[in-house]
Each structure stands twice: as C-alpha cells, then as structure tokens.
Amino acid sequence: KDLKIERDQLLKSFQAFDAMYKKLLGEYLDPEADMNALLQKITNIADSFKPLGCDSGWSKEVKGQIPNILAGVFAVFTIRKSGESYNRLSNSDTSGMSTKMLMKPHNTQ
C-alpha cells in the first residue's frame, strides 16, 4: 500500500512543532523555571489520549497533538543537555554565542 504524504499538512505540523519548541524554551530555559511543570504538561497531553490503539487509527485530534508532544520532549532534551551552559553564557553574551550553545534536535529526528 502506498503511503500518501500531504506536504502542506507536514509543513503545518513542522511549523506547529517549531513554534511550540521555541515557546517552551523561552518559558523553561530560565534557571528558576520548574522543569517538573514542563514534564507534567507534556505528560498530560500524552495521557489524554490513553488508551490509544494502533489498530483503530489515529484521529485528527491525536495527530494534531503529536507536534506539541515532540516539541515538549525536545525542549526537555535541549534544556537538560545545554540549558545550564546557555544560562551561564547568556548573562554576559553580546555576540549571540549562548544561543549557539543550545543542543537542538537534528532535522532528521
């Protein structure tokens, strides 16, 4: 069976992911931010779809939340891997180097 990929929908999903990822970084990169709140936010989105079976297919609502779940997972990854270095540099950074320090998901991920 051929898999039809709707390019417009794929682009919209990426844009939703990117916007949410950047929003979450903006909210949770602060060293005073509550990482548990971010983890709970992601978990709540995922839990709202339980039980989810592959046999019945995924609804439009489920597919619409996948970019948000992935953005949350990757935001946690970025913050845990490089948030401390970013915050240390950003206090005295004038060249934008601190932003380059953030470990971000690779395009193929």
C-alpha positions in Angstrom: 0.0 0.0 0.0 1.4 3.4 -1.0 1.7 5.9 1.8 0.3 9.3 0.7 2.1 12.2 2.4 0.2 15.5 2.5 3.1 18.0 2.1 1.0 21.0 3.3 -0.1 19.2 6.4 3.5 18.1 7.0 4.7 21.7 6.8 2.0 22.9 9.1 2.9 20.2 11.6 6.6 21.2 11.5 5.6 24.9 11.9 3.5 24.0 14.9 6.3 21.9 16.4 8.9 24.7 15.8 6.6 27.4 17.4 5.9 25.3 20.4 9.5 24.2 20.8 10.7 27.9 20.8 7.8 28.9 23.2 8.8 26.1 25.7 12.4 27.1 25.5 11.5 30.7 26.2 9.5 29.7 29.2 11.7 27.0 30.7 15.3 27.9 29.9 15.2 30.2 32.9 17.2 28.5 35.7 14.3 29.3 38.1 11.7 27.6 35.9 10.0 24.5 37.2 11.1 21.6 34.9 8.6 19.4 36.6 5.8 21.7 35.4 7.1 21.2 31.8 7.3 17.4 32.2 3.8 17.4 33.7 2.4 19.5 30.8 3.8 17.0 28.2 2.6 14.0 30.2 -0.9 15.4 30.5 -1.1 15.9 26.7 0.0 12.3 26.1 -2.1 10.9 28.9 -5.2 12.5 27.4 -5.1 10.0 24.6 -4.9 6.8 26.6 -5.7 4.2 25.7 -4.6 4.6 22.1 -4.6 1.6 19.9 -2.8 1.5 16.5 -5.5 -0.8 15.0 -8.2 1.9 15.1 -6.0 4.6 13.6 -5.2 8.0 15.0 -7.9 10.7 15.0 -7.2 14.2 13.7 -7.0 15.4 17.3 -4.3 12.9 18.1 -2.3 13.7 15.0 -2.7 17.4 15.8 -1.1 17.0 19.3 2.0 15.0 18.1 3.9 18.2 17.2 3.2 19.5 20.7 4.3 16.3 22.4 7.5 16.1 20.3 8.2 19.8 21.0 8.0 19.2 24.7 10.2 16.1 24.6 12.9 18.0 22.6 12.6 21.1 24.8 13.4 18.9 27.8 16.3 17.4 25.9 17.7 20.8 25.0 17.3 22.3 28.5 18.7 19.2 30.2 21.7 18.9 27.9 22.7 22.6 27.5 20.4 24.9 29.5 23.0 25.4 32.2 25.7 26.4 29.8 23.3 28.7 27.9 22.3 30.5 31.1 25.9 30.9 32.2 26.9 32.4 28.9 23.7 34.4 28.3 24.4 36.7 31.3 27.5 38.1 29.7 27.0 37.2 26.0 26.8 40.1 23.5 27.7 38.0 20.4 24.8 35.6 20.4 27.1 32.7 21.2 24.9 31.4 24.1 22.1 30.6 21.6 24.5 28.6 19.5 25.4 26.5 22.6 21.9 25.1 22.8 21.8 21.4 21.7 18.7 21.3 19.4 17.2 18.3 17.7 18.6 17.4 14.3 16.3 17.8 11.3 16.1 14.1 10.8 15.0 13.5 14.4 
